[in-house]
Amino acid sequence: MAAELIYVVCDQCGRPFPSGVAATMEALESGTFRNNKSQCSHCGNMVLWSKAEVWPESVLREKFPKK
């Protein structure tokens, strides 16, 4: 399976933004993504995220078609 860019949904503005990390679905499901920080490219908020709060790009396009 190919790696995809991983997106985070900002807890301040509610918009998805790229985390700067690419991973396969297997890597996301493994539980290795914990306590990561990424800055929202829309509002500048620093978001602490784990695997439970991220979206692979292919899924994000379905959930947030216009963002």
Secondary structure as UniProt FT lines:
FT   STRAND          4..9
FT   TURN            11..13
FT   STRAND          16..23
FT   HELIX           25..29
FT   TURN            30..31
FT   STRAND          36..39
FT   TURN            41..43
FT   STRAND          46..49
FT   HELIX           51..53
FT   STRAND          54..56
FT   HELIX           57..63
FT   TURN            65..66
//
